[in-house]
Amino acid sequence: MKILLVNDDGINAKGIRSLAGIMTQFGDVTVVAPKHHQSGTSMAISLGVRPIAAKFVGVANGIKWHYLDATPASCAKYGIDIVCADERPDVIISGINHGLNSSTAMWYSGTIGAAREGALAGLISIGVSIDNLSHDADFTVVEQLFPDIFRKIMSIAQKGVVYNVNFPDLPSEQIKGIRVTTQGFEKWVEEFVPYNKEMYDKFGVLAQSDPGMTLPVPEEGETFYMMAGEVLADPANTEFTDNYANEHGYISITPHSIDNTDYNEFRRIQGIFK
C-alpha cells in the first residue's frame, strides 16, 4: 500500500512523526509536510506563481520525508503530482493534528484542507486529530487505537469522502468507544483580543512553531490583535455530533463530502429562478 502523509503543523511536529510510525505497518510511507506551521489555512493553496521551496529531507526507518514551503493543501497537491507521480498513493492521511478538528473548526483547519485536497484528487482521504495543542502532546492513544480504525475505514471507504477522526485527550482505557457522527456546530466569541505575549506562549504548538517571534514595528495608528477567543458549542448539538462525542470521551468519525451543495435549498429555490 502506498501511503501519503501530510499535516498543517509542519514537518517537525510530533504528530506527523507519530503518524508516520503508526503507518509503516501498513505499507510504503511518504511524508510531504509544510516547512513551517500552517494551522488555519483551510484549503488555501500557494498561488501567485512565486517560487516555492521544496526539499527531500531523507529516508528514516523506511519513511521518505519531504517538505514544501507552502500550505497543507499545496503539500497534498505536490505529494500527489510530483513526489508520487510514478505511482499514485492508495490513501492520503493528514495529521496527527495538535488540537481537535471536530465541529465547525474543520472548515478552518489546514489538516482537513489537505485531506480534502486528497479527496478532490480521487484518493481515500483521512484526517486525524487529538484534543491537545501541546508541542509535546502524548499520542499514545492514537498509536494504540488508530491502526484498527484505519483497517475498518479502508475496508469500507469511498473515494471523494474525507473521514475526519478526532480523539479525546484521554488514555486508551478511558476511551468509551467510537461513534460515527455528524458535524457539530460551535461559534467563536470575542475572537480578537489585544496581543498578549504571555497568552501567545501558552498556545502550545502554535507558539512553538515560531518561538522567536517579535512584533513588527507598528505604523502610526496601528494596534496589534490576536485571535484567541472562546469557543461555545451550540446547545442544539446532540449525542450524534462530533464535538459532543469528543467531550464525552468518544472517538468521533465524521464523513465529510466535498460537495457542499445544500440539496434541500437547491430543491426549494429551483423553481424561483427561471
Backbone as numpy.savetxt, mean C-alpha at the origin, in Angstrom:
# Nx Ny Nz CAx CAy CAz Cx Cy Cz
6.84 -19.78 -9.91 6.00 -18.59 -9.91 6.87 -17.34 -9.91
6.54 -16.39 -10.77 7.25 -15.12 -10.84 6.49 -14.08 -10.01
7.16 -13.52 -9.02 6.52 -12.63 -8.06 7.21 -11.27 -8.10
6.43 -10.21 -8.32 6.95 -8.84 -8.31 6.46 -8.14 -7.04
7.39 -7.59 -6.28 7.06 -6.88 -5.05 7.32 -5.39 -5.23
6.39 -4.57 -4.73 6.53 -3.12 -4.73 6.07 -2.62 -3.37
6.28 -1.33 -3.10 5.74 -0.73 -1.87 5.71 0.78 -2.03
5.33 1.48 -0.96 5.41 2.95 -1.00 6.31 3.50 0.09
6.79 2.65 0.99 7.65 3.10 2.08 9.12 3.15 1.68
9.45 2.70 0.48 10.81 2.79 0.00 11.59 1.50 0.13
12.67 1.39 -0.62 13.42 0.14 -0.70 14.06 -0.25 0.62
14.31 0.72 1.50 14.96 0.40 2.77 13.97 0.10 3.89
12.67 0.13 3.60 11.66 -0.12 4.63 11.70 -1.57 5.08
11.48 -1.77 6.36 11.48 -3.12 6.92 10.36 -3.97 6.34
9.23 -3.34 6.02 8.06 -4.09 5.56 8.31 -4.86 4.28
8.96 -4.23 3.30 9.16 -4.93 2.03 10.23 -6.00 2.18
11.16 -5.80 3.09 12.17 -6.83 3.32 11.55 -8.05 4.00
10.62 -7.81 4.90 9.89 -8.92 5.51 9.06 -9.66 4.46
8.37 -8.90 3.60 7.53 -9.51 2.56 8.38 -10.33 1.59
9.54 -9.81 1.22 10.41 -10.55 0.32 10.82 -11.88 0.92
11.13 -11.87 2.21 11.49 -13.11 2.88 10.35 -14.11 2.90
9.13 -13.61 3.11 7.96 -14.48 3.11 7.78 -15.15 1.75
7.93 -14.37 0.68 7.54 -14.83 -0.64 8.56 -15.74 -1.32
9.77 -15.84 -0.78 10.76 -16.71 -1.42 10.32 -18.18 -1.44
9.46 -18.57 -0.51 8.99 -19.96 -0.48 8.05 -20.27 -1.65
7.57 -19.23 -2.32 6.58 -19.43 -3.38 7.15 -19.31 -4.79
8.35 -18.78 -4.93 8.89 -18.67 -6.28 10.00 -17.66 -6.40
10.16 -17.15 -7.60 11.24 -16.23 -7.97 10.79 -14.80 -7.65
11.48 -14.13 -6.72 11.04 -12.83 -6.21 11.91 -11.70 -6.77
11.25 -10.70 -7.32 11.90 -9.47 -7.78 11.26 -8.29 -7.08
12.09 -7.39 -6.57 11.62 -6.19 -5.88 11.93 -4.98 -6.74
10.93 -4.12 -6.94 11.14 -2.79 -7.53 10.43 -1.80 -6.60
11.21 -1.08 -5.81 10.66 -0.19 -4.80 11.10 1.25 -5.06
10.35 2.22 -4.54 10.81 3.61 -4.67 12.14 3.82 -3.94
12.96 4.69 -4.48 14.23 5.00 -3.83 13.98 5.66 -2.48
12.93 6.48 -2.41 12.59 7.20 -1.19 11.13 6.93 -0.82
10.80 7.29 0.40 9.44 7.09 0.91 8.43 7.84 0.06
7.26 7.18 -0.22 6.28 7.74 -1.16 4.84 7.54 -0.68
4.60 7.56 0.63 3.23 7.39 1.11 2.31 8.50 0.60
1.04 8.15 0.43 0.04 9.14 0.06 0.05 9.55 -1.39
0.75 8.79 -2.24 0.84 9.16 -3.65 -0.21 8.49 -4.51
-1.02 7.60 -3.91 -2.09 6.91 -4.62 -1.57 6.31 -5.93
-2.23 6.59 -7.07 -1.78 6.05 -8.36 -1.01 7.08 -9.18
-0.49 8.11 -8.51 0.29 9.11 -9.24 1.46 8.44 -9.97
1.75 8.91 -11.17 2.89 8.41 -11.91 3.84 9.57 -12.21
5.08 9.24 -12.46 6.13 10.25 -12.61 6.19 10.73 -14.05
5.26 11.64 -14.38 5.19 12.19 -15.73 6.16 13.37 -15.89
6.11 14.00 -17.04 6.90 15.20 -17.25 8.16 14.96 -18.04
8.31 13.77 -18.61 9.48 13.37 -19.39 10.80 13.78 -18.72
10.79 13.84 -17.39 12.03 14.12 -16.68 12.82 12.81 -16.53
14.14 12.90 -16.34 14.91 11.68 -16.13 14.57 11.04 -14.79
14.41 9.74 -14.79 14.07 8.98 -13.58 15.21 8.01 -13.30
15.81 8.12 -12.14 16.94 7.26 -11.80 16.47 5.85 -11.44
17.10 4.86 -12.04 16.82 3.45 -11.75 18.14 2.76 -11.43
18.07 1.77 -10.55 19.30 1.06 -10.19 18.99 -0.38 -9.83
19.79 -1.31 -10.36 19.78 -2.69 -9.91 20.72 -2.77 -8.71
20.15 -2.98 -7.55 20.93 -2.94 -6.31 21.74 -4.22 -6.13
21.17 -5.35 -6.53 21.88 -6.62 -6.40 20.95 -7.75 -6.04
21.54 -8.92 -5.81 20.80 -10.12 -5.44 21.20 -10.51 -4.02
20.22 -10.75 -3.17 20.46 -11.20 -1.80 19.49 -12.32 -1.48
20.02 -13.46 -1.11 19.19 -14.64 -0.78 18.25 -15.00 -1.93
18.75 -14.81 -3.15 17.97 -15.15 -4.33 16.97 -14.10 -4.76
16.84 -13.02 -4.00 15.88 -11.95 -4.30 16.59 -10.86 -5.09
16.01 -10.44 -6.20 16.58 -9.39 -7.03 16.00 -8.03 -6.60
16.89 -7.11 -6.26 16.48 -5.82 -5.71 16.77 -4.68 -6.69
15.74 -3.89 -6.99 15.85 -2.71 -7.84 15.18 -1.54 -7.13
15.66 -0.33 -7.42 14.87 0.83 -7.02 14.66 1.75 -8.21
13.61 2.55 -8.09 13.29 3.58 -9.07 12.99 4.85 -8.28
13.56 5.96 -8.68 13.32 7.21 -7.96 12.02 7.82 -8.49
10.93 7.18 -8.12 9.63 7.53 -8.68 8.53 7.03 -7.75
7.28 7.26 -8.15 6.14 6.87 -7.34 5.96 5.35 -7.33
5.20 4.83 -6.36 4.95 3.39 -6.32 4.30 2.85 -7.60
3.30 3.57 -8.14 2.67 3.11 -9.38 3.68 3.09 -10.53
4.59 4.06 -10.55 5.64 4.06 -11.56 6.57 2.87 -11.38
6.85 2.51 -10.12 7.68 1.33 -9.84 7.01 0.07 -10.37
5.70 -0.02 -10.19 4.98 -1.18 -10.71 5.08 -1.23 -12.24
4.86 -0.08 -12.88 4.98 -0.02 -14.34 6.38 -0.44 -14.79
7.40 0.12 -14.14 8.79 -0.17 -14.52 9.11 -1.65 -14.29
8.61 -2.19 -13.18 8.85 -3.60 -12.90 8.24 -4.50 -13.95
7.01 -4.20 -14.36 6.30 -5.03 -15.34 6.89 -4.84 -16.74
7.12 -3.58 -17.12 7.50 -3.26 -18.50 8.99 -3.45 -18.80
9.84 -3.21 -17.80 11.29 -3.23 -18.03 11.96 -4.40 -17.33
11.86 -4.43 -16.01 12.58 -5.45 -15.25 12.09 -6.85 -15.59
10.79 -7.01 -15.73 10.21 -8.33 -16.01 9.72 -8.43 -17.46
10.36 -7.69 -18.36 9.91 -7.66 -19.75 9.98 -9.02 -20.42
10.96 -9.84 -20.07 11.13 -11.14 -20.72 10.14 -12.18 -20.22
9.65 -12.01 -19.00 8.70 -12.96 -18.42 7.82 -12.23 -17.42
6.57 -11.99 -17.79 5.67 -11.23 -16.93 5.45 -11.92 -15.59
5.28 -11.14 -14.54 5.01 -11.74 -13.23 3.66 -12.46 -13.22
3.56 -13.45 -12.37 2.27 -14.12 -12.15 1.42 -13.34 -11.16
2.09 -12.58 -10.29 1.38 -11.84 -9.25 2.23 -10.64 -8.84
1.56 -9.55 -8.51 2.23 -8.38 -7.94 1.69 -8.18 -6.53
2.60 -7.98 -5.58 2.21 -7.77 -4.18 2.84 -6.48 -3.71
2.04 -5.62 -3.10 2.51 -4.33 -2.63 2.46 -4.27 -1.11
3.60 -3.98 -0.49 3.66 -3.93 0.97 5.00 -4.46 1.48
5.05 -4.89 2.69 4.04 -4.72 3.73 4.04 -3.26 4.14
2.89 -2.61 4.07 2.83 -1.19 4.40 2.85 -0.98 5.90
3.63 0.01 6.33 3.65 0.44 7.73 2.42 1.33 7.95
1.34 0.77 8.45 0.09 1.50 8.63 -1.03 0.87 7.84
-2.25 0.92 8.37 -3.40 0.32 7.70 -3.73 1.03 6.40
-4.25 0.26 5.45 -4.82 0.81 4.22 -6.25 0.33 4.06
-6.96 0.26 5.17 -8.38 -0.09 5.12 -9.20 1.19 5.00
-10.51 1.01 4.82 -11.45 2.12 4.74 -11.04 3.08 3.61
-11.39 4.34 3.75 -11.12 5.32 2.71 -9.63 5.66 2.59
-8.81 5.23 3.54 -7.36 5.45 3.44 -6.79 4.83 2.17
-7.45 3.78 1.68 -6.89 3.08 0.52 -6.88 3.98 -0.73
-7.75 5.00 -0.76 -7.78 5.90 -1.92 -6.52 6.75 -2.01
-5.91 7.04 -0.87 -4.71 7.87 -0.85 -3.43 7.04 -0.92
-3.54 5.78 -0.65 -2.38 4.93 -0.41 -1.54 4.68 -1.66
-0.23 4.94 -1.55 0.69 4.55 -2.61 0.82 3.04 -2.72
0.67 2.35 -1.59 0.71 0.88 -1.58 -0.40 0.32 -2.47
-1.62 0.78 -2.24 -2.74 0.28 -3.03 -2.69 0.85 -4.44
-2.16 2.06 -4.61 -1.98 2.61 -5.95 -1.09 1.73 -6.81
0.01 1.23 -6.23 0.90 0.33 -6.97 0.20 -0.99 -7.27
-0.60 -1.49 -6.32 -1.34 -2.73 -6.56 -2.37 -2.53 -7.66
-3.02 -1.38 -7.70 -3.99 -1.09 -8.76 -3.30 -1.05 -10.13
-2.09 -0.53 -10.15 -1.35 -0.51 -11.41 -1.13 -1.93 -11.91
-0.81 -2.84 -10.98 -0.67 -4.24 -11.36 -1.96 -4.83 -11.88
-3.08 -4.47 -11.24 -4.38 -4.96 -11.70 -4.71 -4.42 -13.08
-4.39 -3.15 -13.33 -4.61 -2.57 -14.66 -3.81 -3.29 -15.73
-2.65 -3.81 -15.33 -1.80 -4.53 -16.27 -2.24 -5.98 -16.46
-3.32 -6.37 -15.78 -3.86 -7.71 -15.95 -3.22 -8.77 -15.07
-2.59 -8.33 -13.97 -1.96 -9.28 -13.05 -2.85 -9.54 -11.85
-2.68 -10.70 -11.23 -3.23 -10.91 -9.90 -2.53 -9.92 -8.98
-3.31 -9.21 -8.17 -2.76 -8.06 -7.45 -3.21 -8.07 -6.00
-2.24 -7.90 -5.09 -2.50 -7.98 -3.65 -1.79 -6.84 -2.95
-2.47 -6.20 -2.00 -1.86 -5.21 -1.12 -1.86 -5.76 0.30
-0.78 -5.52 1.03 -0.65 -6.03 2.40 -0.21 -4.90 3.32
-0.93 -4.71 4.43 -0.62 -3.63 5.36 -0.84 -4.12 6.80
-0.20 -3.41 7.75 -0.38 -3.72 9.17 -0.57 -2.41 9.93
-1.30 -2.44 11.00 -1.65 -1.26 11.77 -0.49 -0.85 12.69
0.64 -0.48 12.08 1.80 -0.05 12.85 2.66 0.85 11.96
2.80 2.11 12.36 3.56 3.07 11.57 5.05 3.10 11.91
5.45 2.32 12.90 6.84 2.38 13.37 7.81 1.95 12.28
8.94 2.64 12.22 10.01 2.27 11.31 10.48 0.85 11.58
10.41 0.42 12.83 10.87 -0.91 13.23 9.70 -1.80 13.63
8.59 -1.69 12.90 7.39 -2.47 13.21 7.69 -3.97 13.23
6.95 -4.69 14.06 7.07 -6.14 14.15 6.11 -6.78 13.17
6.65 -7.49 12.17 5.83 -8.10 11.13 5.65 -9.61 11.35
5.90 -10.07 12.56 5.82 -11.51 12.82 4.46 -12.08 12.48
3.39 -11.37 12.83 2.05 -11.88 12.58 1.81 -12.05 11.08
2.34 -11.15 10.27 2.20 -11.28 8.82 3.02 -12.45 8.32
4.23 -12.58 8.83 5.11 -13.67 8.41 4.50 -15.03 8.75
3.76 -15.09 9.85 3.14 -16.35 10.27 1.86 -16.66 9.52
1.04 -15.65 9.24 -0.30 -15.91 8.73 -0.50 -15.59 7.25
0.33 -14.71 6.69 0.10 -14.35 5.28 0.34 -15.50 4.30
1.32 -16.40 4.54 1.50 -17.47 3.55 0.24 -18.26 3.25
-0.54 -18.61 4.26 -1.77 -19.36 4.02 -2.82 -18.48 3.33
-2.87 -17.20 3.71 -3.78 -16.27 3.04 -3.42 -16.16 1.57
-2.13 -16.07 1.28 -1.67 -15.96 -0.11 -2.08 -17.20 -0.91
-1.89 -18.37 -0.34 -2.27 -19.60 -1.06 -3.75 -19.58 -1.40
-4.58 -19.17 -0.46 -6.03 -19.16 -0.70 -6.41 -18.10 -1.74
-5.79 -16.91 -1.66 -6.08 -15.89 -2.67 -5.70 -16.39 -4.05
-4.53 -17.00 -4.17 -4.08 -17.46 -5.48 -4.97 -18.57 -6.03
-5.63 -19.30 -5.17 -6.49 -20.38 -5.63 -7.81 -19.88 -6.21
-8.17 -18.63 -5.86 -9.48 -18.10 -6.31 -9.37 -16.76 -7.02
-8.17 -16.19 -7.11 -8.00 -14.81 -7.56 -8.45 -14.60 -8.99
-9.02 -13.43 -9.21 -9.35 -12.97 -10.56 -8.47 -11.78 -10.91
-8.02 -11.74 -12.14 -7.23 -10.61 -12.60 -8.12 -9.37 -12.70
-7.53 -8.22 -12.44 -8.30 -6.98 -12.46 -8.92 -6.63 -11.13
-8.66 -7.43 -10.10 -9.14 -7.18 -8.74 -7.93 -6.94 -7.85
-8.02 -5.98 -6.94 -6.99 -5.80 -5.92 -7.51 -6.41 -4.63
-6.77 -7.38 -4.11 -7.12 -8.01 -2.83 -6.35 -7.27 -1.74
-7.08 -6.44 -0.99 -6.49 -5.54 -0.01 -6.53 -6.20 1.37
-5.35 -6.64 1.84 -5.25 -7.41 3.09 -4.69 -6.50 4.19
-5.43 -6.36 5.28 -5.00 -5.52 6.39 -4.95 -6.31 7.69
-3.81 -6.20 8.39 -3.58 -6.92 9.64 -3.67 -5.96 10.84
-4.39 -6.35 11.89 -4.26 -5.61 13.14 -2.85 -5.79 13.70
-2.41 -4.88 14.53 -1.08 -4.99 15.14 -1.20 -5.82 16.42
-1.37 -7.13 16.21 -1.56 -8.06 17.32 -0.71 -9.31 17.10
-0.31 -9.99 18.17 0.33 -11.30 17.98 -0.65 -12.27 17.34
-0.14 -13.26 16.64 -1.00 -14.18 15.89 -2.01 -14.89 16.79
-1.61 -15.19 18.04 -2.53 -15.90 18.94 -3.69 -15.02 19.38
-3.58 -13.70 19.18 -4.69 -12.81 19.53 -5.56 -12.44 18.33
-5.17 -12.85 17.15 -5.99 -12.61 15.97 -7.23 -13.49 16.05
-8.40 -12.88 15.90 -9.65 -13.62 16.05 -10.04 -14.40 14.80
-9.47 -14.04 13.67 -9.81 -14.74 12.44 -9.62 -13.84 11.24
-10.16 -14.26 10.12 -10.07 -13.52 8.86 -11.48 -13.23 8.37
-11.72 -12.01 7.96 -13.02 -11.65 7.40 -12.87 -11.06 6.01
-13.71 -11.53 5.10 -13.83 -10.88 3.80 -14.77 -9.70 4.01
-14.32 -8.50 3.65 -15.01 -7.29 4.07 -15.31 -6.36 2.90
-16.17 -5.39 3.18 -16.38 -4.27 2.27 -15.54 -3.10 2.75
-15.38 -2.10 1.89 -14.64 -0.91 2.27 -15.45 -0.09 3.27
-14.84 0.23 4.40 -15.47 1.09 5.37 -15.31 2.56 4.98
-15.85 3.43 5.83 -15.76 4.86 5.57 -15.25 5.58 6.81
-14.31 6.47 6.58 -13.76 7.32 7.63 -13.58 8.71 7.06
-13.45 9.68 7.95 -13.14 11.03 7.49 -12.04 11.60 8.37
-11.24 12.43 7.76 -10.11 13.07 8.42 -10.56 14.46 8.85
-10.46 14.77 10.13 -10.87 16.09 10.62 -9.65 16.84 11.14
-9.72 18.16 11.07 -8.59 19.03 11.45 -7.32 18.54 10.77
-7.42 18.40 9.45 -6.34 17.77 8.68 -5.04 18.58 8.71
-5.16 19.89 8.63 -3.96 20.73 8.59 -3.74 21.38 9.95
-2.57 21.14 10.53 -2.19 21.75 11.80 -0.85 22.45 11.60
-0.55 23.47 12.40 0.75 24.12 12.28 1.89 23.11 12.43
2.91 23.27 11.61 4.04 22.33 11.65 4.66 22.29 13.03
4.89 21.04 13.50 5.47 20.81 14.82 6.50 19.70 14.69
7.77 20.02 14.89 8.85 19.05 14.68 8.70 17.85 15.60
8.31 18.04 16.86 8.16 16.92 17.78 7.06 15.98 17.32
5.95 16.55 16.84 4.86 15.72 16.32 5.32 14.97 15.08
6.05 15.63 14.20 6.55 15.00 12.98 7.41 13.80 13.32
8.28 13.94 14.30 9.22 12.87 14.65 8.52 11.63 15.21
7.27 11.78 15.64 6.53 10.64 16.18 5.87 9.80 15.09
5.94 10.26 13.86 5.23 9.58 12.79 6.02 8.43 12.18
6.77 7.74 13.01 7.38 6.47 12.64 8.09 6.48 11.31
7.64 5.59 10.41 8.31 5.42 9.13 8.24 6.68 8.28
7.23 7.51 8.49 7.12 8.75 7.73 8.28 9.68 8.05
8.58 9.85 9.36 9.69 10.71 9.75 11.02 10.06 9.49
11.11 8.74 9.71 12.37 8.05 9.51 12.85 8.11 8.07
11.91 8.29 7.15 12.28 8.35 5.74 13.07 9.62 5.43
12.95 10.63 6.30 13.64 11.90 6.06 14.12 12.45 7.40
15.02 11.71 8.09 15.40 12.09 9.45 16.13 13.42 9.54
16.72 13.86 8.45 17.46 15.12 8.50 16.69 16.28 7.92
15.37 16.16 7.85 14.58 17.18 7.19 14.72 18.54 7.88
14.96 19.56 7.10 14.96 20.93 7.59 13.93 21.71 6.79
13.31 22.67 7.44 12.29 23.46 6.77 12.94 24.43 5.78
12.31 24.61 4.63 12.82 25.63 3.71 12.61 27.02 4.30
13.34 27.97 3.80 13.18 29.35 4.26 11.85 29.87 3.74
10.96 30.31 4.63 9.64 30.76 4.16 9.73 32.08 3.42
8.90 32.18 2.39 8.74 33.47 1.74 7.88 34.37 2.63
7.89 35.63 2.34 7.13 36.57 3.16 5.65 36.20 3.18
5.10 36.08 4.37 3.69 35.76 4.53 3.37 34.28 4.60
4.37 33.40 4.37 4.12 31.96 4.39 4.06 31.41 5.81
3.24 30.37 5.99 3.15 29.62 7.25 3.25 28.16 6.91
3.98 27.39 7.70 4.12 25.96 7.46 3.06 25.17 8.22
2.41 24.26 7.50 1.43 23.35 8.08 1.86 21.91 7.83
1.22 20.98 8.51 1.41 19.55 8.27 0.06 18.87 8.37
-0.09 17.76 7.63 -1.34 16.99 7.69 -1.20 15.95 8.80
-1.89 16.19 9.88 -1.75 15.31 11.05 -3.03 15.29 11.86
-4.15 15.33 11.19 -5.43 15.40 11.88 -5.88 14.06 12.44
-7.09 14.05 12.96 -7.67 12.85 13.56 -8.60 12.17 12.55
-8.55 10.84 12.53 -9.40 10.07 11.64 -10.59 9.53 12.43
-11.79 9.81 11.96 -13.01 9.36 12.63 -13.76 8.38 11.73
-14.13 7.25 12.31 -14.89 6.25 11.57 -16.34 6.68 11.43
-16.95 6.34 10.32 -18.36 6.61 10.10 -19.18 5.68 10.99
-20.15 6.22 11.73 -20.97 5.36 12.59 -21.73 4.28 11.82
-21.88 4.47 10.52 -22.61 3.49 9.71 -21.78 2.23 9.42
-20.48 2.23 9.74 -19.68 1.04 9.51 -20.24 -0.14 10.29
-20.20 -1.31 9.69 -20.74 -2.51 10.32 -19.66 -3.56 10.44
-20.02 -4.70 10.97 -19.07 -5.79 11.13 -18.56 -6.30 9.78
-19.19 -5.89 8.69 -18.76 -6.33 7.36 -17.69 -5.40 6.77
-17.40 -4.26 7.40 -16.42 -3.32 6.84 -15.02 -3.65 7.35
-14.03 -3.24 6.55 -12.65 -3.59 6.85 -12.14 -2.94 8.14
-12.40 -1.63 8.31 -11.86 -0.99 9.50 -12.52 -1.50 10.78
-13.81 -1.86 10.72 -14.47 -2.46 11.88 -13.80 -3.80 12.22
-13.54 -4.60 11.21 -12.89 -5.89 11.44 -11.52 -5.72 12.08
-10.72 -4.79 11.54 -9.38 -4.57 12.09 -9.42 -4.10 13.53
-10.35 -3.19 13.82 -10.48 -2.67 15.19 -10.88 -3.75 16.18
-11.52 -4.81 15.68 -11.99 -5.87 16.56 -11.14 -7.13 16.47
-9.93 -7.00 15.95 -8.97 -8.09 16.03 -8.98 -9.07 14.88
-9.59 -8.69 13.75 -9.64 -9.58 12.58 -8.75 -9.05 11.46
-8.19 -9.97 10.70 -7.56 -9.62 9.43 -8.68 -9.41 8.42
-8.58 -8.34 7.64 -9.60 -8.08 6.62 -9.02 -8.32 5.24
-9.85 -8.86 4.36 -9.52 -8.98 2.94 -10.65 -8.32 2.16
-10.34 -7.19 1.53 -11.34 -6.43 0.80 -11.01 -6.47 -0.69
-11.89 -7.02 -1.51 -11.64 -7.00 -2.96 -12.08 -5.67 -3.56
-11.13 -5.00 -4.23 -11.42 -3.71 -4.86 -11.41 -3.87 -6.37
-12.43 -3.32 -7.01 -12.48 -3.30 -8.47 -11.72 -2.09 -9.00
-11.14 -2.20 -10.18 -10.52 -1.03 -10.80 -11.52 -0.26 -11.66
-12.75 -0.74 -11.72 -13.85 -0.02 -12.37 -14.60 0.75 -11.29
-14.50 2.09 -11.31 -15.12 2.90 -10.27 -16.53 3.37 -10.62
-17.11 2.82 -11.66 -18.45 3.23 -12.05 -19.46 2.94 -10.94
-20.29 3.92 -10.63 -21.42 3.71 -9.73 -22.59 3.24 -10.61
-22.81 1.94 -10.64 -23.78 1.39 -11.59 -25.22 1.74 -11.22
-25.50 1.89 -9.94 -26.84 2.33 -9.56 -27.12 3.74 -10.09
-26.13 4.63 -9.94 -26.31 5.99 -10.44 -26.31 6.00 -11.97
-25.51 5.16 -12.57 -25.50 5.03 -14.03 -26.90 4.72 -14.55
-27.55 3.75 -13.92 -28.90 3.38 -14.36 -29.91 4.47 -14.05
-29.74 5.15 -12.90 -30.70 6.18 -12.49 -30.69 7.37 -13.44
-29.53 7.79 -13.91 -29.45 9.00 -14.73 -29.36 8.72 -16.23
-29.36 7.44 -16.58 -29.13 7.08 -17.99 -30.17 7.70 -18.91
-31.41 7.78 -18.44 -32.47 8.30 -19.30 -32.57 9.81 -19.29
-31.81 10.49 -18.42 -31.94 11.94 -18.28 -31.15 12.66 -19.36
-29.95 12.17 -19.64 -29.08 12.84 -20.60 -29.15 12.10 -21.93
-29.86 12.69 -22.88 -30.03 12.08 -24.19 -29.74 13.10 -25.27
